[in-house]
Amino acid sequence: MKPPIRILALDAGAGTQDIVLYESDREPENCIKLVLPSQTQVVAARIRRITSRRSPLHLAGFLMGGGASSEAIRAHLAAGLPVSAQPDAARTLHNDLDRVQRMGIDLTELPPLGAEVVWLGDVDIPALTQALRAFEVELPALWAIAVQDHGYDPSTDAHEHRYRFLAELLEQADDLRALAFRTPPAYLLRMQAVRRQVPGCVLMDTGPAAVLGALCDPVVWRAARSDGAVVVNVGNMHTFGVAIRGTRIYGLFEHHTGGVTPAVLADLVSALQSGRLTHPDVVRLGGHGAVLTPAYAAAAPFPFVAITGPNRSLVRPLGWYEAAPFGDMMVTGCYGLIEATLRLLERETGDQLPSLLPVEG
């Protein structure tokens, strides 16, 4: 008898890092789940303590998601306190290291005398190992990690790279279950950094992971399989919407959650449902854009709408269905990661593996 499949799924967000330790011999509801502060929040708290002590700060480790951590670094500089950084860690502030130096940060591998060191990275393996060992749980060999990566190329801006990545995803596969991979494109520097931290891990973008996880809710799955659905993940930083039938993607859009109102999202979703959404529509509203397959308009409409994500309350007045796979909205992205990883393992091994999607009847 083969041993159970064990996957550590980690969805790295701006506010929280959501974790499910999947074990194929357990019901999903009985798998270990953690909702912890994201690493950018943890790093920010450590930096603020150093700032309060008026100590020099040295950044070591890896490029990671910005947000709270970047704000704390800038506040340290604004307080007139020195900051130094290893080049890889410095890219958390900006991928252009000349720009980082112009901010007043000294690039050096070794910390200056008296500087306090803060390690950067989207994953803290020692902390998770210690936390779970306290409960007699060992981490599995296989990790699946979702991050949101804008990408970087000095000749184009981040919006263009993000759009390029989303377009390439749909070119490679129009099935949500096929959007996990082991080798990210070279320009996705954040994913490359995660891969160096956790060699052999499976990677996925946070948007598709959340949408696929929402399909594990039987109500969403039935609607998507019959007439089609739009699923929207309202995250802390980004809002990501997908038009799907079954697990096939027909179109998607992405916007900044800070620029979303119920009226804006209602317009975008209505356009996506009816088959009339265009890329310029989303860009005009300040978003990254829309990627639409050739079959999108003909496949419309997509009548059902489901929402997920930590900021779904923003659009709750619109009355859309709130997905909660296995009864827990906060780890929706983890369930999507696990489902996509199981399908990736199937392609790699040829074995038939379990699925988290509801049983088709």
MIMIDO-357293 format. One line per field, with one value per residue: x, y, z of N, C-alpha, C in turn; residue in one letter; residue number from 0. Coordinates in steps of 0.05 Angstrom, whole numbers, plus 5000, padded with zeros to 4 digits. Layout:
<sites>
npx	[X ...]
npy	[Y ...]
npz	[Z ...]
capx	[X ...]
capy	[Y ...]
capz	[Z ...]
cpx	[X ...]
cpy	[Y ...]
cpz	[Z ...]
residu	[A ...]
num	[NUM ...]
</sites>
This chain:
<sites>
npx	[5017 5011 5043 5008 4996 5029 5026 5050 5016 5022 4997 5018 5002 4987 4969 4961 4992 4969 4959 4956 4965 4962 4939 4930 4901 4866 4804 4792 4774 4797 4850 4912 4910 4931 4928 4966 5004 5028 5093 5113 5087 5108 5163 5161 5144 5190 5228 5207 5214 5270 5277 5254 5293 5332 5373 5423 5402 5405 5391 5380 5381 5328 5294 5227 5156 5131 5100 5080 5131 5166 5147 5161 5217 5226 5207 5245 5289 5270 5270 5321 5359 5409 5409 5428 5439 5438 5445 5404 5363 5353 5324 5272 5252 5258 5268 5307 5370 5401 5364 5349 5395 5396 5357 5383 5404 5455 5490 5512 5543 5558 5538 5544 5585 5552 5501 5434 5407 5358 5323 5299 5245 5194 5179 5186 5220 5247 5216 5164 5175 5191 5144 5106 5130 5125 5076 5083 5085 5114 5143 5124 5160 5144 5126 5077 5069 5040 5047 5040 5066 5094 5134 5194 5228 5276 5262 5208 5146 5118 5064 5058 5089 5061 5013 5034 5051 5001 4976 5010 5001 4949 4960 4991 4958 4889 4862 4847 4870 4919 4955 4997 5067 5136 5181 5189 5179 5238 5234 5201 5217 5205 5180 5224 5258 5230 5233 5288 5290 5258 5275 5252 5198 5128 5099 5051 5008 4974 4922 4896 4901 4865 4816 4811 4810 4761 4726 4723 4681 4618 4572 4591 4619 4578 4550 4591 4601 4553 4522 4564 4608 4629 4684 4709 4765 4776 4827 4876 4911 4903 4850 4820 4788 4753 4725 4693 4680 4665 4730 4754 4784 4758 4764 4795 4806 4845 4853 4872 4858 4853 4833 4783 4713 4646 4613 4650 4670 4622 4610 4655 4650 4599 4609 4647 4616 4578 4607 4631 4675 4736 4808 4827 4785 4794 4845 4836 4809 4849 4870 4908 4892 4857 4853 4834 4806 4803 4754 4721 4678 4639 4627 4601 4537 4561 4529 4529 4557 4611 4645 4707 4761 4798 4778 4725 4681 4678 4649 4603 4551 4532 4509 4529 4547 4583 4640 4661 4702 4702 4684 4716 4736 4784 4828 4822 4856 4897 4872 4863 4917 4932 4899 4916 4970 4965 4945 4989 5027 5003 5011 5066 5078 5042 5007 4941 4910 4879 4825 4806 4762 4690 4654 4635 4570]
npy	[4976 5044 5100 5156 5216 5275 5344 5409 5465 5533 5595 5656 5717 5789 5804 5758 5692 5634 5567 5499 5433 5382 5316 5256 5214 5234 5269 5332 5371 5355 5363 5395 5464 5532 5601 5653 5714 5746 5739 5789 5823 5803 5814 5869 5883 5867 5902 5951 5947 5950 6001 6030 6023 6054 6033 6014 5982 5920 5885 5819 5757 5741 5766 5788 5793 5859 5916 5919 5908 5938 5989 5994 5993 6040 6077 6071 6092 6145 6161 6176 6137 6088 6042 5980 5929 5862 5849 5814 5815 5869 5878 5872 5922 5949 5925 5949 5961 6007 6046 6032 6043 6098 6112 6112 6067 6023 5976 5915 5852 5836 5852 5918 5940 5935 5936 5912 5851 5832 5779 5768 5741 5702 5656 5623 5573 5549 5571 5550 5496 5490 5507 5468 5421 5425 5405 5352 5343 5332 5367 5359 5333 5355 5419 5467 5530 5594 5657 5727 5755 5809 5810 5829 5872 5915 5945 5950 5966 5946 5934 5918 5872 5840 5833 5807 5758 5736 5730 5693 5650 5633 5621 5576 5539 5529 5510 5513 5476 5464 5504 5504 5500 5480 5508 5574 5630 5667 5722 5728 5746 5742 5693 5662 5671 5646 5594 5585 5587 5543 5491 5450 5459 5467 5518 5572 5623 5669 5686 5650 5604 5615 5619 5567 5539 5558 5530 5482 5486 5459 5486 5526 5494 5464 5505 5525 5480 5473 5522 5557 5605 5664 5675 5711 5734 5773 5800 5823 5859 5854 5844 5792 5764 5711 5681 5621 5554 5494 5473 5502 5561 5621 5676 5731 5781 5831 5874 5928 5921 5965 6003 5987 5991 5974 5989 5994 5941 5914 5932 5912 5856 5847 5859 5819 5774 5778 5774 5818 5845 5882 5888 5943 5965 5950 5970 6024 6034 6031 5981 5919 5894 5855 5787 5750 5692 5665 5640 5665 5706 5679 5638 5662 5676 5679 5662 5656 5683 5681 5698 5705 5710 5754 5806 5804 5826 5877 5877 5853 5875 5868 5819 5770 5700 5672 5636 5579 5533 5468 5490 5534 5595 5624 5592 5581 5590 5554 5504 5506 5506 5455 5421 5434 5418 5363 5347 5361 5325 5278 5283 5280 5230 5193 5166 5156 5203 5228 5278 5345 5369 5370 5308 5286 5281]
npz	[5000 4982 5013 5045 5007 5020 5025 5034 5031 5017 5017 5001 5022 5025 5075 5105 5113 5089 5106 5091 5110 5072 5073 5042 5064 5099 5113 5081 5117 5165 5159 5177 5190 5183 5195 5189 5205 5147 5116 5101 5137 5185 5179 5176 5228 5257 5237 5253 5309 5311 5291 5333 5371 5351 5320 5270 5209 5175 5117 5099 5061 5017 4958 4969 4977 4978 5005 5070 5092 5060 5070 5124 5120 5092 5129 5169 5144 5137 5189 5196 5201 5188 5132 5106 5057 5030 4961 4937 4976 4976 4930 4943 4954 4905 4839 4809 4825 4825 4834 4886 4914 4908 4943 4989 5010 5028 4991 5009 5024 5075 5142 5168 5224 5285 5263 5262 5240 5194 5167 5102 5062 5030 5055 5116 5134 5180 5223 5213 5216 5269 5295 5280 5297 5351 5359 5346 5292 5230 5175 5106 5048 5000 4977 4961 4935 4932 4904 4888 4832 4799 4761 4725 4682 4657 4613 4609 4644 4708 4704 4651 4650 4686 4659 4614 4638 4655 4606 4582 4615 4600 4547 4552 4578 4583 4626 4693 4728 4707 4717 4753 4766 4763 4746 4742 4695 4675 4685 4729 4785 4840 4846 4829 4872 4914 4897 4903 4958 4973 4946 4892 4900 4883 4844 4840 4816 4859 4845 4805 4838 4881 4853 4832 4880 4900 4868 4893 4928 4931 4911 4877 4841 4817 4790 4756 4723 4697 4671 4671 4703 4738 4778 4832 4865 4919 4941 4990 4965 4909 4861 4828 4774 4741 4683 4676 4653 4678 4691 4654 4629 4604 4603 4638 4689 4723 4779 4823 4890 4923 4888 4877 4878 4900 4855 4812 4810 4800 4748 4719 4727 4706 4652 4640 4648 4606 4560 4537 4558 4553 4546 4547 4577 4630 4640 4634 4681 4717 4728 4719 4672 4622 4600 4547 4518 4450 4446 4482 4476 4447 4483 4524 4558 4627 4678 4736 4796 4840 4900 4935 4983 5028 5029 5013 5036 5018 4972 4986 4989 4937 4933 4915 4912 4967 4968 5003 5009 5035 5082 5097 5082 5085 5071 5018 4973 4985 4978 4923 4906 4924 4894 4841 4846 4855 4805 4773 4793 4776 4720 4719 4741 4721 4753 4780 4819 4880 4881 4899 4880 4878 4875 4812 4789]
capx	[5000 5028 5039 4992 5008 5030 5033 5047 5007 5025 4987 5031 4987 4998 4961 4965 5001 4950 4973 4942 4981 4945 4946 4909 4886 4848 4785 4804 4767 4814 4878 4922 4907 4942 4926 4986 5012 5046 5121 5118 5078 5127 5188 5155 5144 5217 5242 5197 5227 5297 5274 5249 5318 5350 5396 5426 5387 5416 5372 5393 5362 5317 5272 5202 5134 5135 5078 5086 5160 5178 5139 5177 5244 5226 5203 5271 5306 5258 5278 5349 5374 5422 5399 5445 5424 5448 5431 5379 5343 5347 5305 5245 5244 5255 5286 5328 5387 5410 5343 5350 5418 5389 5340 5400 5411 5482 5489 5536 5536 5562 5526 5562 5588 5530 5475 5416 5401 5331 5322 5275 5237 5166 5175 5204 5219 5253 5194 5142 5185 5190 5116 5091 5142 5114 5051 5091 5080 5137 5136 5128 5181 5133 5113 5064 5070 5028 5054 5033 5091 5091 5155 5211 5246 5281 5252 5179 5137 5108 5037 5061 5099 5040 4995 5048 5050 4974 4971 5026 4988 4927 4970 5002 4937 4864 4850 4858 4885 4945 4970 5019 5091 5160 5201 5176 5194 5261 5228 5186 5239 5196 5178 5251 5269 5216 5244 5314 5285 5246 5280 5233 5170 5109 5092 5026 4999 4953 4896 4885 4899 4841 4793 4809 4801 4732 4711 4719 4655 4599 4553 4606 4626 4554 4545 4612 4598 4528 4520 4588 4609 4651 4694 4725 4780 4781 4850 4885 4924 4893 4824 4824 4763 4756 4701 4700 4660 4681 4755 4765 4784 4751 4773 4801 4815 4858 4852 4882 4835 4850 4819 4757 4688 4624 4604 4670 4671 4597 4613 4674 4639 4577 4621 4659 4594 4564 4625 4639 4698 4761 4832 4827 4765 4806 4868 4825 4801 4873 4877 4928 4881 4841 4863 4810 4812 4787 4727 4708 4653 4620 4620 4584 4543 4570 4509 4532 4580 4620 4667 4724 4783 4795 4763 4700 4660 4677 4628 4581 4524 4523 4493 4541 4552 4609 4650 4675 4708 4706 4676 4736 4743 4811 4848 4813 4879 4911 4858 4870 4944 4934 4886 4934 4994 4958 4944 5017 5039 4992 5024 5094 5081 5023 4989 4915 4911 4852 4818 4790 4737 4667 4650 4616 4547]
capy	[5000 5068 5119 5179 5240 5298 5369 5433 5487 5559 5618 5679 5741 5813 5806 5732 5669 5613 5542 5473 5409 5362 5287 5244 5195 5249 5288 5359 5386 5346 5370 5418 5491 5555 5628 5668 5739 5742 5746 5818 5834 5795 5829 5897 5885 5865 5927 5973 5945 5960 6030 6041 6022 6072 6017 6009 5959 5906 5866 5795 5737 5739 5783 5779 5811 5885 5924 5927 5907 5961 6013 5995 6001 6069 6092 6070 6113 6171 6168 6184 6114 6075 6016 5966 5905 5845 5856 5799 5825 5897 5878 5874 5950 5953 5908 5966 5966 6035 6061 6025 6058 6127 6115 6115 6040 6013 5948 5900 5826 5833 5874 5937 5937 5946 5934 5890 5837 5821 5762 5771 5718 5696 5631 5619 5544 5542 5577 5531 5470 5491 5509 5442 5400 5428 5388 5326 5342 5337 5379 5341 5340 5371 5444 5482 5558 5614 5685 5744 5765 5827 5806 5853 5876 5944 5959 5953 5971 5922 5927 5904 5846 5824 5826 5786 5733 5726 5722 5668 5628 5624 5609 5550 5522 5543 5496 5522 5455 5462 5529 5502 5492 5479 5526 5599 5646 5681 5750 5728 5744 5734 5663 5651 5672 5625 5569 5582 5581 5517 5476 5429 5466 5474 5546 5580 5650 5670 5690 5624 5586 5622 5612 5537 5531 5564 5509 5460 5490 5445 5505 5539 5473 5457 5527 5526 5458 5475 5545 5574 5623 5683 5673 5735 5734 5800 5798 5848 5877 5851 5831 5775 5752 5692 5669 5593 5533 5472 5485 5516 5590 5636 5704 5740 5809 5836 5902 5933 5922 5993 6019 5974 5997 5956 5997 5987 5912 5905 5937 5893 5829 5846 5858 5793 5754 5780 5770 5844 5858 5885 5895 5972 5972 5946 5989 6051 6036 6030 5954 5907 5888 5830 5768 5736 5671 5668 5629 5679 5720 5659 5622 5678 5688 5663 5675 5654 5697 5674 5714 5694 5729 5767 5831 5800 5843 5902 5875 5837 5887 5860 5795 5746 5677 5672 5609 5570 5505 5452 5506 5553 5613 5635 5575 5575 5588 5529 5482 5508 5497 5426 5409 5437 5402 5335 5343 5362 5300 5259 5286 5272 5202 5175 5154 5169 5213 5240 5305 5360 5379 5353 5284 5292 5262]
capz	[5000 4980 5035 5037 4995 5039 5011 5049 5013 5030 5000 5013 5015 5036 5103 5119 5099 5095 5104 5095 5107 5060 5075 5026 5079 5117 5101 5081 5142 5187 5154 5194 5177 5197 5183 5204 5192 5124 5122 5099 5163 5206 5174 5183 5257 5266 5230 5270 5335 5308 5289 5360 5386 5337 5311 5241 5199 5153 5105 5087 5051 4990 4949 4979 4973 4991 5022 5098 5097 5046 5085 5148 5113 5085 5154 5182 5130 5143 5216 5195 5210 5164 5123 5087 5048 5010 4936 4933 4994 4969 4908 4955 4951 4876 4824 4799 4848 4825 4847 4914 4925 4909 4966 5012 5021 5021 4983 5019 5033 5104 5157 5181 5252 5301 5250 5269 5216 5190 5143 5085 5046 5032 5070 5139 5139 5208 5241 5209 5226 5299 5304 5277 5314 5378 5359 5336 5263 5213 5149 5084 5029 4977 4983 4939 4945 4915 4908 4866 4822 4776 4742 4722 4659 4658 4589 4610 4671 4722 4694 4626 4656 4699 4637 4598 4652 4654 4578 4578 4629 4584 4523 4558 4586 4589 4648 4718 4741 4694 4720 4772 4752 4780 4736 4733 4676 4687 4693 4753 4805 4866 4845 4828 4899 4930 4887 4916 4986 4976 4921 4885 4906 4861 4845 4827 4822 4879 4833 4796 4861 4895 4836 4832 4907 4902 4854 4912 4940 4913 4898 4855 4822 4801 4772 4735 4705 4681 4654 4672 4726 4743 4805 4837 4890 4928 4960 5005 4946 4882 4856 4805 4766 4719 4672 4672 4650 4689 4699 4631 4631 4579 4605 4665 4693 4749 4787 4850 4909 4932 4868 4871 4893 4890 4829 4793 4806 4787 4719 4708 4727 4686 4625 4637 4646 4581 4537 4525 4571 4537 4561 4553 4598 4657 4642 4638 4709 4734 4733 4702 4646 4617 4581 4537 4498 4426 4449 4504 4470 4439 4505 4543 4584 4650 4695 4765 4807 4867 4910 4957 4989 5054 5027 4999 5048 5003 4951 4996 4982 4910 4936 4902 4929 4980 4967 5027 5005 5060 5104 5106 5060 5087 5058 4991 4955 4991 4966 4895 4903 4927 4871 4818 4850 4850 4776 4764 4800 4757 4694 4722 4749 4708 4773 4785 4847 4888 4874 4919 4868 4885 4858 4790 4788]
cpx	[5018 5023 5022 5008 5007 5041 5030 5041 5008 5017 4997 5017 5001 4992 4967 4980 4983 4961 4954 4963 4963 4956 4923 4892 4868 4827 4797 4798 4784 4843 4886 4920 4918 4936 4943 4991 5031 5074 5127 5109 5098 5153 5184 5156 5173 5233 5233 5210 5256 5297 5270 5274 5339 5376 5398 5412 5402 5396 5387 5372 5354 5298 5246 5180 5138 5111 5088 5116 5174 5171 5156 5206 5246 5222 5229 5289 5296 5265 5307 5368 5385 5410 5420 5430 5441 5432 5405 5357 5334 5326 5276 5234 5240 5276 5310 5346 5398 5389 5343 5373 5411 5370 5357 5408 5438 5481 5515 5527 5538 5550 5547 5563 5565 5503 5460 5406 5372 5332 5296 5270 5208 5159 5195 5203 5226 5230 5171 5150 5182 5161 5102 5104 5133 5088 5057 5084 5105 5128 5141 5151 5170 5118 5100 5059 5058 5037 5043 5058 5086 5111 5171 5228 5251 5269 5222 5171 5124 5081 5039 5070 5077 5020 5008 5046 5022 4967 4986 5013 4966 4937 4980 4980 4912 4849 4863 4876 4913 4963 4990 5043 5114 5181 5187 5192 5216 5254 5211 5205 5230 5192 5205 5263 5256 5228 5272 5310 5276 5251 5261 5204 5154 5100 5066 5021 4976 4925 4884 4882 4872 4816 4790 4800 4771 4715 4707 4694 4634 4580 4566 4612 4602 4548 4565 4609 4574 4529 4545 4585 4632 4658 4713 4739 4787 4802 4856 4897 4911 4866 4826 4798 4767 4729 4708 4675 4674 4707 4769 4762 4777 4761 4778 4808 4829 4859 4865 4858 4831 4835 4791 4736 4667 4615 4624 4670 4645 4599 4632 4663 4616 4588 4633 4638 4582 4581 4634 4662 4721 4784 4832 4807 4778 4829 4858 4816 4824 4882 4899 4918 4865 4855 4840 4817 4796 4759 4710 4680 4632 4610 4602 4554 4552 4553 4515 4558 4585 4643 4682 4744 4777 4780 4737 4678 4657 4654 4604 4553 4514 4508 4504 4546 4580 4619 4665 4681 4715 4701 4695 4746 4773 4833 4839 4837 4895 4898 4863 4898 4946 4922 4905 4959 4988 4956 4972 5031 5029 5006 5053 5097 5064 5004 4962 4914 4884 4849 4802 4764 4714 4663 4628 4594 4529]
cpy	[5025 5086 5142 5201 5262 5323 5392 5456 5513 5580 5643 5705 5766 5816 5780 5712 5646 5586 5518 5451 5386 5334 5272 5223 5208 5264 5316 5375 5379 5351 5394 5443 5512 5580 5646 5695 5732 5750 5776 5833 5828 5811 5858 5901 5884 5890 5950 5972 5956 5991 6043 6041 6041 6058 6017 5983 5947 5885 5843 5776 5740 5762 5771 5799 5836 5892 5933 5927 5931 5987 6016 6003 6031 6086 6092 6091 6141 6180 6176 6162 6099 6047 6005 5941 5888 5851 5841 5810 5853 5898 5877 5902 5958 5936 5923 5974 5994 6052 6056 6041 6088 6132 6119 6089 6031 5984 5934 5873 5823 5857 5892 5932 5950 5945 5910 5878 5827 5804 5765 5745 5713 5672 5629 5589 5537 5548 5557 5503 5469 5491 5482 5420 5402 5411 5360 5322 5349 5348 5359 5350 5358 5395 5455 5510 5576 5641 5701 5759 5783 5821 5832 5851 5906 5959 5963 5957 5946 5914 5911 5875 5828 5815 5804 5759 5720 5716 5695 5645 5616 5612 5581 5530 5538 5528 5505 5502 5452 5486 5528 5491 5492 5500 5552 5613 5662 5709 5751 5724 5736 5704 5650 5650 5651 5598 5564 5575 5553 5501 5453 5435 5470 5503 5552 5609 5650 5672 5664 5604 5590 5614 5581 5527 5536 5543 5484 5463 5478 5464 5518 5518 5466 5479 5528 5504 5460 5498 5563 5594 5643 5680 5696 5732 5763 5799 5824 5868 5877 5837 5818 5761 5735 5683 5640 5576 5507 5483 5500 5546 5602 5665 5711 5769 5811 5866 5904 5936 5950 6010 6007 5984 5977 5963 5989 5957 5901 5909 5917 5865 5826 5844 5831 5772 5754 5776 5795 5858 5860 5893 5925 5980 5971 5966 6017 6056 6033 6002 5944 5901 5863 5813 5750 5715 5676 5659 5644 5689 5699 5642 5636 5671 5668 5674 5676 5669 5688 5691 5699 5715 5744 5794 5828 5817 5869 5901 5858 5849 5878 5833 5770 5724 5677 5643 5603 5540 5491 5470 5528 5570 5621 5617 5565 5571 5563 5505 5482 5499 5467 5412 5410 5420 5372 5329 5344 5336 5277 5259 5276 5242 5183 5161 5170 5177 5225 5269 5318 5371 5360 5330 5291 5271 5268]
cpz	[5000 5004 5026 5025 5015 5024 5030 5030 5028 5010 5013 5004 5028 5066 5118 5101 5108 5088 5109 5091 5098 5064 5063 5041 5100 5101 5102 5106 5165 5182 5171 5177 5195 5181 5200 5191 5169 5131 5119 5124 5185 5204 5182 5213 5268 5260 5248 5298 5333 5305 5316 5377 5373 5328 5281 5233 5175 5143 5092 5077 5022 4984 4960 4971 4989 5009 5049 5103 5084 5060 5110 5143 5106 5110 5170 5170 5137 5171 5219 5204 5186 5158 5103 5079 5029 4984 4932 4951 4986 4946 4918 4952 4922 4862 4812 4823 4849 4839 4878 4927 4927 4933 4991 5025 5010 5015 4991 5029 5063 5119 5169 5211 5267 5288 5259 5242 5216 5164 5128 5069 5051 5048 5092 5147 5168 5227 5238 5220 5256 5309 5302 5293 5343 5382 5347 5307 5248 5186 5127 5066 5007 4987 4958 4949 4924 4923 4884 4857 4797 4754 4738 4696 4657 4634 4589 4639 4682 4712 4668 4631 4668 4677 4619 4611 4651 4626 4572 4592 4612 4557 4528 4566 4592 4612 4674 4732 4730 4699 4743 4757 4772 4772 4727 4711 4690 4698 4719 4777 4832 4867 4844 4856 4917 4922 4900 4946 4991 4950 4917 4890 4880 4865 4830 4833 4841 4867 4823 4819 4876 4879 4836 4859 4911 4889 4871 4929 4921 4898 4874 4834 4804 4781 4749 4715 4687 4662 4653 4695 4724 4772 4810 4864 4897 4950 4974 4986 4918 4881 4829 4798 4741 4710 4665 4666 4657 4700 4676 4633 4604 4580 4634 4665 4720 4754 4815 4868 4919 4913 4862 4890 4884 4862 4807 4788 4793 4757 4706 4706 4707 4658 4620 4633 4617 4556 4523 4538 4552 4556 4567 4575 4625 4661 4647 4667 4728 4740 4715 4674 4646 4597 4573 4516 4473 4428 4470 4497 4463 4462 4525 4538 4605 4674 4725 4773 4835 4875 4932 4963 5015 5053 5012 5011 5033 4983 4960 4989 4954 4910 4922 4922 4941 4983 4993 5024 5031 5085 5113 5083 5061 5074 5030 4972 4960 4978 4935 4889 4905 4903 4846 4821 4846 4820 4763 4769 4783 4730 4696 4727 4733 4727 4774 4814 4854 4880 4896 4907 4875 4865 4837 4790 4765]
residu	[M K P P I R I L A L D A G A G T Q D I V L Y E S D R E P E N C I K L V L P S Q T Q V V A A R I R R I T S R R S P L H L A G F L M G G G A S S E A I R A H L A A G L P V S A Q P D A A R T L H N D L D R V Q R M G I D L T E L P P L G A E V V W L G D V D I P A L T Q A L R A F E V E L P A L W A I A V Q D H G Y D P S T D A H E H R Y R F L A E L L E Q A D D L R A L A F R T P P A Y L L R M Q A V R R Q V P G C V L M D T G P A A V L G A L C D P V V W R A A R S D G A V V V N V G N M H T F G V A I R G T R I Y G L F E H H T G G V T P A V L A D L V S A L Q S G R L T H P D V V R L G G H G A V L T P A Y A A A A P F P F V A I T G P N R S L V R P L G W Y E A A P F G D M M V T G C Y G L I E A T L R L L E R E T G D Q L P S L L P V E G]
num	[0 1 2 3 4 5 6 7 8 9 10 11 12 13 14 15 16 17 18 19 20 21 22 23 24 25 26 27 28 29 30 31 32 33 34 35 36 37 38 39 40 41 42 43 44 45 46 47 48 49 50 51 52 53 54 55 56 57 58 59 60 61 62 63 64 65 66 67 68 69 70 71 72 73 74 75 76 77 78 79 80 81 82 83 84 85 86 87 88 89 90 91 92 93 94 95 96 97 98 99 100 101 102 103 104 105 106 107 108 109 110 111 112 113 114 115 116 117 118 119 120 121 122 123 124 125 126 127 128 129 130 131 132 133 134 135 136 137 138 139 140 141 142 143 144 145 146 147 148 149 150 151 152 153 154 155 156 157 158 159 160 161 162 163 164 165 166 167 168 169 170 171 172 173 174 175 176 177 178 179 180 181 182 183 184 185 186 187 188 189 190 191 192 193 194 195 196 197 198 199 200 201 202 203 204 205 206 207 208 209 210 211 212 213 214 215 216 217 218 219 220 221 222 223 224 225 226 227 228 229 230 231 232 233 234 235 236 237 238 239 240 241 242 243 244 245 246 247 248 249 250 251 252 253 254 255 256 257 258 259 260 261 262 263 264 265 266 267 268 269 270 271 272 273 274 275 276 277 278 279 280 281 282 283 284 285 286 287 288 289 290 291 292 293 294 295 296 297 298 299 300 301 302 303 304 305 306 307 308 309 310 311 312 313 314 315 316 317 318 319 320 321 322 323 324 325 326 327 328 329 330 331 332 333 334 335 336 337 338 339 340 341 342 343 344 345 346 347 348 349 350 351 352 353 354 355 356 357 358 359 360]
</sites>
